[in-house]
Amino acid sequence: MYTTIIVLIGAIFYIALYFTYGKSIEKNVVKADASRETPAVRLRDNVDYVPANKFVLFGHHFASIAGAGPIVGPAIAVVWGWLPALLWVWFGNLFIGSVHDYLSLMASVRYDGKSIQWVAGELMGEGTKYIFELYVYFAMILVIAAFMGVFGPLANSTPEILTASLLFMVAAIVEGQLLYKTKLPFWLSSLIGVILTLLSIVLGFYFPWKVSLNALYWGQFIYIILAAALPVWFLLQPRDYLNSYILWGGVILGSIAAIISFKSFSWPAFTSFSANVVHPAVPSPFWPTVPLVIACGALSGFHSIVGSGTTSKQLDNELSGLFVGYGAMFMEGMLSTIVITSIAAYGLNIVQGFADKIAQAKPTLDAMKLSDPAYMAQYGNAIINLKTAEGKAIIGGALGLFTKSFGQLLYNSLRIPTKVGTIFGGLWASAFVLTTLDTTNRLARYAFQELVEPLKKVSVGLYEVLHNRWVASIIAAALGFYLIAYGGNAYTALWAGFAGTNQLLASIAMLTATNYVKRVQKASQGAIVLVLIPAIFLWITVFAALIWYLFKVVPVQASAIKGILGAFVVIMLILDLFLVFNFFRTYNKEYKPAKAKA
C-alpha cells in the first residue's frame, strides 16, 4: 500500500460522509433550526456564554478535543498492524465518534448549555446526574495530571517548544482583544494572529528556553487556573483558535507530503489478533481491547464533556453545530490517518536506525526483525517504549515514533530538513496537549460548580465560596498538579485504565444521546436504531475490555499501584452498570421535562 492512496481515500471518505450522513443527522435527528436562539446568544454573560464565529469555535473545539490522543493512540496500535488501526479509526469515527460528539453538543444546546451529565440527570433521574458528575470530575483530574506529565518532559527536552508555547499565550491575549474589543474585520484579526503565531514558532527555534521540569509543572499550574477562570474570550478561546492553525497546518502539510511522496508501506499491515499492545508482556486481543489504546482518533467520551461544557456555550447558531461538532471529529480522524500513514511508511526505518542502541539496552531485542509480523506482535511495544539504563527513551515512545516518522515524511516529500520536521511534529503535539489541558481545567471547574449546587439549601455562604470560578479552578488544578508533581510516575500506570473509563464515558454519553433522540426529539425508528446500535456495541466492547484489563493487566502492575488501579476500575464498572440500568428503566417512558427546554 502507498501513502498517496490511503490519504486520498481518507479525505474522500470524510468529505463525502460529512455531506451525506452528517447532513441527514442534522436534518432528521437534531432538526437544527437557525431561528432558535442558542444559549450563547440568549444567556450571554461575556464570561462563559459568548457567541463565537463558527471558524473560531471550530478551532477551539478541535484543539480542545484532540489532545495527544489521536497521535499517541494510533502510534501504539500499529503494533497490531497499520490496517486494523486504520479501520478502527475510520469506522469508529463514522458510526460512533462523530455522532456521539454532535449529539452531545446539540443536546446541551437545547438545555441552556448544560453538561451532558446534567442532560443525563434530566432524562434518567437526578441521581444519575450526580454520580455521572463525580465520575467526570475525577476523570478530568486524571486528564490534568496526565497531560501535565506529557507536556512537561516534552518542553524540558525540547526547549524550542517551551519558548513558542509561551509566546503563543501572548499572541492569544492580543488576538482576543482584536476579535472582541476592536472593530477590525474578522479576516484581518485572524491574519494578525496567524502572523504572531508564526513569529512565535520562529523565535522558539532561535531562542530556546531551558527550565527545570518542576518549574514547568508550576508554570502549567498557574496557566490552567488563568485559562479556566478568566473570560473565555480573553485567553482560552483565542489560544485554541490560533493553535488550530498549527493543527490544520500539520494536517494539510502531512496530507500533501503523503500524497506526493507515493511511499510504499514497510510496516506490517497485520501482525496478530493478540499482539502485546496494552502492556508489553500481556497479549491484547484487538477486540475488545482496541478502545483502551485508540481513543480520540476514533471516539472519546472526553469530547462529550468539551462539547457540552465550553462549546455549547459559544455556538452562535444551531446550523453551525454540524461544522463544529461533527466536522471537528472528522478532522481528528484525518489527523490519525496521517499518523498511521507516516508510521506505516517510515516507522520501520526509524526503529531500525536505532538497532545498535536497542541491542545495547536489551540484547534480547532485535530491531532488525520488526519486519517479521510475529516478532512485531510480541516485541513491538517493548522496542518502541524501550529506555536505556539511564532512563532515557531510545525512540521516545509512541510520540517519538510519530514525530521522527513525520520528520522523515516531510523531508522525503518536501525536502524540509528532518530536524525541522521532527521539531514541528513535537510542537504540533504539544499544541494539542496544552489546548486540551486548559479546556480540561475549565470543564473540571464546571463539574465542581454543578456538584456543589445542593449546598445552596444548606449554606449559601459556603456555596458562594466553593462555586466561585477562581476557587473551583484552583481546586481542580491543585489536585492534578499534586498527582503529577508529588505522585512520581504512579499516574502512568493508571493511563490505560483511564483510557478505558474515557471510552466508558463515551458509551454513557452515547446512551444518553439515544435517550434524548428517542424521547425528546421523537426521531424515526430508523434514526433511533442508527444511534442505539453503535451505543450498545460500544458499551459491550468497553465493558468487556475493562473486565479483561482488570484480570489481565492489573495483576502484573507494581504492588504499590495494583490496589488503587483495581479499585478504580471496579468503581467505574459499578457506576457504568448503574447508569445503564437507568437508561433502560427510562428508555420507553414518556418524557416529562423537569424544566422548559430551550
SULWO-V997826 format. One record per residue. N is the residue number from 1. PHI is phi in degrees with one decimal (999 if undefined). BURIAL is + if it has 24 or more other C-alpha atoms within 12 Angstrom, else -. D_CENTER is the distance of its C-alpha to the mean C-alpha in Angstrom with 1 decimal. Layout:
# SULWO-V997826
{{N,PHI,BURIAL,D_CENTER} {N,PHI,BURIAL,D_CENTER}}
This chain:
# SULWO-V997826
{{1,999,-,28.3} {2,-123.2,+,27.6} {3,-56.9,+,24.7} {4,-58.0,+,26.3} {5,-65.1,+,26.5} {6,-64.5,+,23.0} {7,-67.0,+,21.4} {8,-65.5,+,24.0} {9,-59.9,+,23.6} {10,-60.4,+,19.8} {11,-62.8,+,20.5} {12,-64.2,-,23.4} {13,-56.2,+,21.4} {14,-72.3,+,18.7} {15,-65.1,-,21.3} {16,-63.4,-,23.8} {17,-73.5,+,21.7} {18,-61.2,+,20.3} {19,-85.8,-,24.0} {20,-114.8,-,25.2} {21,-63.2,+,23.0} {22,-63.0,+,20.8} {23,-64.0,+,23.9} {24,-64.3,-,25.6} {25,-65.3,+,23.0} {26,-60.1,+,23.3} {27,-81.4,-,27.1} {28,-97.8,-,27.9} {29,-107.8,+,25.3} {30,-74.1,+,23.9} {31,57.0,+,27.2} {32,-60.4,+,25.8} {33,-133.8,-,28.6} {34,-65.7,-,28.8} {35,-83.2,-,31.7} {36,-84.1,-,29.8} {37,-66.9,+,28.8} {38,-84.5,+,25.2} {39,-57.1,+,24.6} {40,-60.0,+,23.7} {41,-83.4,+,27.3} {42,-72.9,+,29.2} {43,-113.7,+,27.8} {44,-52.6,+,27.3} {45,-129.1,-,27.6} {46,62.3,-,26.2} {47,-118.3,+,24.0} {48,-110.0,+,21.2} {49,-94.0,+,22.8} {50,-143.2,+,23.1} {51,-64.0,+,23.4} {52,-119.0,+,21.6} {53,-54.0,+,22.3} {54,-62.9,+,20.1} {55,-74.9,+,19.2} {56,-64.7,+,18.4} {57,-67.3,+,16.2} {58,-58.7,+,14.5} {59,-61.9,+,13.8} {60,-61.9,+,12.6} {61,-65.8,+,10.3} {62,-62.3,+,8.9} {63,-64.2,+,8.6} {64,-74.7,+,7.0} {65,-79.1,+,4.2} {66,-70.6,+,3.8} {67,57.0,+,4.4} {68,-90.3,+,6.6} {69,-57.0,+,5.2} {70,-68.8,+,6.8} {71,-97.5,+,9.6} {72,-68.1,+,10.4} {73,-56.1,+,10.1} {74,-61.2,+,12.5} {75,-65.7,+,14.5} {76,-76.7,+,15.3} {77,-66.6,+,16.0} {78,-65.1,+,18.6} {79,-62.9,+,20.9} {80,-74.0,+,21.6} {81,117.5,+,22.3} {82,-70.4,+,20.6} {83,-69.3,+,21.8} {84,-61.8,+,20.3} {85,-62.8,+,16.8} {86,-66.0,+,17.3} {87,-65.3,+,18.7} {88,-66.1,+,16.0} {89,-61.9,+,13.4} {90,-65.8,+,16.0} {91,-76.7,+,17.4} {92,-64.1,+,14.5} {93,-64.9,+,12.9} {94,-70.1,+,16.3} {95,-86.5,+,17.6} {96,-122.1,+,14.8} {97,-56.1,+,11.3} {98,-67.9,+,13.0} {99,-66.3,+,15.7} {100,-57.1,+,13.5} {101,-66.4,+,11.6} {102,-67.0,+,15.0} {103,-68.6,+,17.1} {104,-62.5,+,15.1} {105,-62.7,+,15.4} {106,-74.3,+,19.0} {107,-63.0,+,20.1} {108,-64.8,+,19.1} {109,-59.1,+,21.0} {110,-76.1,+,24.0} {111,-122.2,+,24.0} {112,59.4,+,24.3} {113,74.7,+,20.5} {114,-70.3,+,20.4} {115,-69.7,+,17.3} {116,-63.8,+,16.7} {117,-70.4,+,18.3} {118,-66.3,+,21.2} {119,-61.1,+,21.5} {120,-59.7,+,21.6} {121,-66.0,+,24.4} {122,-61.9,+,26.2} {123,-89.2,+,26.3} {124,-125.7,+,26.7} {125,107.4,+,28.4} {126,-63.0,-,27.9} {127,-59.4,-,27.5} {128,-59.8,+,24.4} {129,-59.2,+,22.8} {130,-74.1,+,23.6} {131,-68.7,+,22.6} {132,-60.6,+,19.2} {133,-63.9,+,18.9} {134,-60.5,+,19.8} {135,-59.9,+,17.3} {136,-62.4,+,14.5} {137,-62.0,+,16.0} {138,-62.8,+,16.3} {139,-63.2,+,12.8} {140,-64.7,+,11.8} {141,-62.1,+,14.5} {142,-64.8,+,13.2} {143,-63.9,+,9.8} {144,-57.8,+,12.2} {145,-63.3,+,14.4} {146,-64.6,+,12.1} {147,-76.6,+,10.6} {148,-60.7,+,14.2} {149,-69.8,+,15.3} {150,-80.1,+,13.2} {151,-70.5,+,14.4} {152,-53.4,+,17.9} {153,-62.3,+,19.2} {154,-65.1,+,17.8} {155,-70.8,+,19.6} {156,-70.0,+,22.5} {157,-83.5,+,23.1} {158,-128.0,+,22.5} {159,-61.0,+,24.1} {160,-57.9,+,23.8} {161,-67.9,+,20.1} {162,-64.0,+,21.2} {163,-59.0,+,23.8} {164,-62.2,+,21.8} {165,-65.0,+,19.0} {166,-65.6,+,21.8} {167,-67.9,+,23.5} {168,-57.3,+,20.4} {169,-65.5,+,20.6} {170,-64.3,+,24.3} {171,-61.1,+,23.7} {172,-65.9,+,21.2} {173,-63.6,+,24.0} {174,-62.3,+,26.5} {175,-63.1,+,24.4} {176,-60.3,+,24.0} {177,-64.4,+,27.8} {178,-64.3,+,28.4} {179,-74.3,+,26.4} {180,-114.7,+,27.6} {181,-118.1,-,30.9} {182,-127.0,-,32.6} {183,-103.5,-,34.0} {184,-65.3,-,32.7} {185,-59.4,-,31.6} {186,-56.3,-,27.8} {187,-64.5,-,28.1} {188,-72.8,-,30.1} {189,-60.0,+,27.7} {190,-66.0,+,24.8} {191,-62.5,-,27.1} {192,-61.3,+,28.0} {193,-62.7,+,24.4} {194,-65.5,+,23.6} {195,-61.6,-,26.8} {196,-63.4,+,25.9} {197,-65.7,+,22.5} {198,-63.6,+,24.4} {199,-63.0,-,27.0} {200,-61.6,+,24.5} {201,-64.4,+,23.4} {202,-62.9,+,27.1} {203,-64.4,-,28.1} {204,-62.1,+,25.4} {205,-65.9,+,27.1} {206,-90.0,-,30.5} {207,-130.3,-,30.0} {208,-64.2,+,27.6} {209,-115.5,+,27.5} {210,-95.7,-,27.6} {211,-132.2,-,27.0} {212,-71.3,-,26.8} {213,-62.2,+,23.7} {214,-63.3,+,24.9} {215,-64.6,-,25.3} {216,-65.6,+,21.7} {217,-64.0,+,20.5} {218,-65.0,+,23.0} {219,-62.5,+,22.0} {220,-64.1,+,18.3} {221,-57.8,+,19.8} {222,-67.3,+,21.9} {223,-60.2,+,19.4} {224,-72.0,+,16.9} {225,-66.5,+,19.9} {226,-61.7,+,21.1} {227,-65.1,+,17.9} {228,-81.3,+,17.7} {229,-100.9,+,21.4} {230,-69.1,+,22.7} {231,-50.4,+,22.8} {232,-61.1,+,19.6} {233,-78.0,+,21.5} {234,-76.9,+,22.9} {235,-136.5,+,20.0} {236,-63.6,+,16.4} {237,-63.6,+,16.6} {238,-66.2,+,18.8} {239,-66.1,+,16.8} {240,-62.8,+,13.6} {241,-62.6,+,16.1} {242,-66.6,+,17.8} {243,-64.2,+,14.8} {244,-63.0,+,13.9} {245,-68.3,+,17.2} {246,-65.9,+,16.3} {247,-66.2,+,13.2} {248,-62.4,+,15.6} {249,-58.9,+,18.3} {250,-64.3,+,16.5} {251,-64.9,+,15.8} {252,-66.3,-,19.4} {253,-62.2,+,21.0} {254,-64.2,+,19.5} {255,-64.7,+,20.6} {256,-61.9,+,24.0} {257,-61.1,+,24.5} {258,-66.8,+,23.6} {259,-67.6,+,25.9} {260,-84.2,+,28.9} {261,-75.6,+,28.7} {262,47.2,+,29.6} {263,-85.8,+,28.8} {264,-76.1,+,29.4} {265,-84.7,+,27.0} {266,-108.0,+,28.4} {267,-69.3,+,25.6} {268,-57.6,+,26.6} {269,-68.3,+,25.5} {270,-150.0,+,25.8} {271,-106.8,+,26.7} {272,-162.7,+,27.0} {273,-65.1,+,25.7} {274,-119.3,+,25.6} {275,-92.9,+,24.4} {276,-82.5,+,23.5} {277,-104.4,+,19.7} {278,-63.5,+,18.3} {279,-138.5,+,21.2} {280,-62.1,+,23.7} {281,-115.8,-,26.6} {282,-124.7,+,25.6} {283,-60.5,+,25.6} {284,-114.9,+,22.6} {285,-64.5,+,23.4} {286,-51.4,+,20.9} {287,-108.2,+,21.2} {288,-102.3,+,20.2} {289,-84.4,+,18.1} {290,-57.7,+,15.8} {291,-69.0,+,13.0} {292,-75.5,+,13.4} {293,-112.9,+,12.4} {294,-92.5,+,10.3} {295,-112.2,+,7.4} {296,-56.3,+,4.6} {297,-63.4,+,7.7} {298,-109.4,+,9.9} {299,-166.9,+,8.7} {300,-162.2,+,6.7} {301,-65.8,+,8.7} {302,-57.2,+,6.5} {303,-61.9,+,6.7} {304,-67.7,+,10.4} {305,-72.9,+,10.6} {306,-67.5,+,9.5} {307,-58.6,+,11.7} {308,-94.2,+,14.5} {309,-102.4,+,14.2} {310,-97.8,+,14.4} {311,-66.0,+,14.3} {312,-63.9,+,17.2} {313,-86.9,+,19.3} {314,-124.2,+,19.3} {315,-70.2,+,19.9} {316,-81.3,+,23.4} {317,-155.3,+,24.4} {318,-60.6,+,23.5} {319,-73.2,+,23.9} {320,-81.7,+,21.0} {321,-62.5,+,18.6} {322,-64.9,+,18.4} {323,-60.9,+,17.8} {324,-77.5,+,15.0} {325,-76.8,+,13.3} {326,-77.3,+,14.3} {327,-65.1,+,14.6} {328,-64.9,+,11.2} {329,-66.9,+,9.9} {330,-66.9,+,12.8} {331,-62.3,+,12.2} {332,-66.7,+,8.9} {333,-63.2,+,11.2} {334,-66.5,+,13.7} {335,-59.8,+,11.8} {336,-63.8,+,11.5} {337,-61.3,+,15.1} {338,-66.9,+,16.2} {339,-60.3,+,14.7} {340,-63.8,+,16.7} {341,-63.0,+,19.6} {342,-60.2,+,19.9} {343,-70.4,+,20.1} {344,-61.0,+,22.3} {345,-85.5,+,24.7} {346,-122.3,+,24.8} {347,-60.7,+,23.1} {348,-63.8,+,26.3} {349,-64.7,+,28.4} {350,-61.4,+,26.1} {351,-63.6,+,26.5} {352,-66.5,+,30.2} {353,-68.3,-,30.7} {354,-103.5,+,30.0} {355,-55.6,+,32.4} {356,-64.0,-,35.0} {357,-65.6,+,32.6} {358,-65.2,+,31.1} {359,-65.6,-,34.6} {360,-67.9,-,35.7} {361,-73.2,+,32.9} {362,-151.4,-,33.3} {363,-57.6,-,36.3} {364,-76.2,-,35.4} {365,-101.5,+,32.5} {366,-131.7,+,33.3} {367,-64.3,+,30.8} {368,-70.1,+,33.3} {369,-93.1,+,33.0} {370,-66.1,+,29.4} {371,-73.2,+,30.7} {372,-86.1,+,32.1} {373,-54.8,+,29.5} {374,-66.4,-,31.1} {375,-66.8,+,30.8} {376,-61.5,+,27.2} {377,-59.6,+,26.3} {378,-88.5,+,27.9} {379,-118.5,+,27.3} {380,-56.3,+,24.4} {381,-61.3,+,21.9} {382,-63.8,+,24.6} {383,-70.4,+,25.4} {384,-61.7,+,22.0} {385,-100.6,+,21.4} {386,-66.4,+,25.1} {387,-121.3,-,26.3} {388,-77.5,-,29.8} {389,-61.7,-,32.2} {390,-81.4,-,31.3} {391,87.9,-,27.7} {392,-88.0,-,26.5} {393,-70.8,+,24.0} {394,-76.0,+,25.9} {395,-94.8,+,23.3} {396,101.4,+,20.4} {397,69.5,+,18.4} {398,-61.2,+,15.8} {399,-66.0,+,14.6} {400,-65.4,+,18.3} {401,-61.1,+,19.1} {402,-67.5,+,16.8} {403,-60.8,+,18.0} {404,-69.5,+,21.5} {405,-66.7,+,21.3} {406,-64.5,+,20.0} {407,-60.5,+,22.9} {408,-64.8,+,25.3} {409,-61.3,+,24.1} {410,-66.7,+,24.7} {411,-69.6,+,28.0} {412,-69.8,+,29.4} {413,-98.7,+,28.6} {414,-117.0,-,28.9} {415,60.1,-,30.8} {416,-76.3,-,28.3} {417,-50.0,-,29.2} {418,-56.5,-,27.1} {419,-62.8,-,26.5} {420,-62.9,+,25.4} {421,-63.3,+,23.0} {422,-67.6,+,21.6} {423,-66.6,+,21.2} {424,-62.5,+,19.6} {425,-60.3,+,17.0} {426,-67.3,+,16.5} {427,-65.5,+,16.5} {428,-56.8,+,14.0} {429,-64.7,+,11.6} {430,-66.7,+,12.7} {431,-63.3,+,12.1} {432,-60.4,+,8.3} {433,-62.2,+,8.7} {434,-68.5,+,11.2} {435,-69.1,+,9.9} {436,-75.4,+,7.0} {437,-62.1,+,10.0} {438,-69.6,+,12.5} {439,-66.6,+,10.8} {440,-61.0,+,10.1} {441,-66.7,+,13.8} {442,-66.9,+,15.0} {443,-65.9,+,13.4} {444,-63.5,+,15.1} {445,-60.9,+,18.2} {446,-60.0,+,18.2} {447,-61.8,+,18.0} {448,-63.5,+,20.8} {449,-64.4,+,22.9} {450,-72.1,+,22.8} {451,-66.8,+,23.7} {452,-89.2,+,26.8} {453,-54.9,+,28.1} {454,-60.6,-,30.8} {455,-66.2,-,32.3} {456,-55.2,-,33.8} {457,-80.8,-,36.5} {458,-103.5,-,37.2} {459,-150.3,-,37.0} {460,-62.0,-,36.2} {461,-62.4,-,36.5} {462,-63.8,-,34.0} {463,-59.4,-,31.6} {464,-64.7,-,31.9} {465,-67.5,-,31.2} {466,-71.5,+,28.1} {467,-78.9,+,26.8} {468,-55.1,+,27.2} {469,-65.0,+,24.0} {470,-72.4,+,24.8} {471,-63.4,+,25.7} {472,-62.5,+,22.6} {473,-68.1,+,20.4} {474,-66.3,+,22.5} {475,-61.4,+,22.4} {476,-63.2,+,18.6} {477,-62.4,+,18.5} {478,-65.5,+,21.6} {479,-64.8,+,20.3} {480,-64.7,+,17.2} {481,-60.8,+,19.5} {482,-61.3,+,22.1} {483,-60.4,+,20.0} {484,-82.7,+,19.1} {485,-80.2,+,22.4} {486,-120.9,-,24.8} {487,-97.2,-,23.2} {488,63.2,-,23.6} {489,-102.7,-,21.3} {490,-60.9,+,21.4} {491,-63.4,+,17.7} {492,-66.0,+,16.9} {493,-68.8,+,18.9} {494,-85.5,+,16.8} {495,-62.8,+,13.5} {496,-63.7,+,14.2} {497,-64.1,+,15.6} {498,-65.4,+,12.6} {499,-56.8,+,10.5} {500,-65.5,+,13.3} {501,-69.1,+,13.4} {502,-62.8,+,9.8} {503,-74.0,+,11.1} {504,-62.6,+,14.3} {505,-60.9,+,12.8} {506,-60.4,+,11.8} {507,-66.4,+,15.5} {508,-66.4,+,16.9} {509,-64.6,+,15.2} {510,-67.5,+,16.5} {511,-67.0,+,19.9} {512,-62.1,+,20.0} {513,-63.7,+,19.5} {514,-61.8,+,22.2} {515,-58.8,+,24.5} {516,-65.4,+,24.0} {517,-62.0,+,24.7} {518,-76.8,+,27.8} {519,-88.8,+,29.3} {520,-98.2,+,28.5} {521,-77.9,+,28.1} {522,50.5,-,30.6} {523,-70.1,+,29.2} {524,-65.5,-,31.3} {525,-60.8,-,31.3} {526,-62.5,-,29.9} {527,-67.0,+,26.9} {528,-62.8,+,26.4} {529,-61.8,-,26.6} {530,-65.9,+,23.9} {531,-97.1,+,21.4} {532,-66.2,+,23.2} {533,-62.3,-,23.5} {534,-59.7,+,19.8} {535,-64.6,+,19.1} {536,-66.3,+,21.9} {537,-60.2,+,21.0} {538,-64.7,+,17.4} {539,-60.3,+,19.0} {540,-61.3,+,21.7} {541,-62.3,+,19.4} {542,-70.7,+,17.1} {543,-61.5,+,20.2} {544,-64.2,+,22.1} {545,-64.1,+,19.5} {546,-72.5,+,19.5} {547,-62.8,+,23.3} {548,-58.7,+,23.5} {549,-61.1,+,21.3} {550,-62.2,+,23.6} {551,-97.1,-,26.7} {552,-108.1,+,25.8} {553,-96.5,+,23.4} {554,-56.3,+,24.2} {555,-61.4,-,27.9} {556,-94.9,-,27.4} {557,-77.6,+,25.5} {558,-60.1,-,27.5} {559,-59.6,-,29.8} {560,-67.2,-,28.5} {561,-110.6,+,25.0} {562,-57.0,+,26.1} {563,-64.1,-,27.3} {564,-63.1,-,24.3} {565,-64.4,+,21.8} {566,-61.9,+,24.1} {567,-63.5,-,24.6} {568,-59.4,+,20.9} {569,-65.7,+,20.5} {570,-61.2,+,23.7} {571,-60.5,+,22.9} {572,-64.8,+,19.7} {573,-67.2,+,21.8} {574,-64.4,-,24.5} {575,-58.3,+,22.3} {576,-59.7,+,21.0} {577,-62.2,-,24.6} {578,-62.3,-,25.6} {579,-70.1,+,23.1} {580,-65.5,+,24.0} {581,-59.3,-,27.6} {582,-66.5,+,27.3} {583,-62.6,+,25.6} {584,-69.7,-,28.6} {585,-65.0,-,31.0} {586,-104.0,+,30.2} {587,-56.3,+,29.3} {588,-102.2,-,32.9} {589,-82.9,-,33.9} {590,-69.0,-,34.8} {591,-80.2,-,32.4} {592,-124.1,-,34.1} {593,-61.1,-,31.9} {594,-72.3,-,32.3} {595,-148.0,-,32.1} {596,-66.7,-,32.4} {597,-77.6,+,29.4} {598,-68.4,-,28.4}}
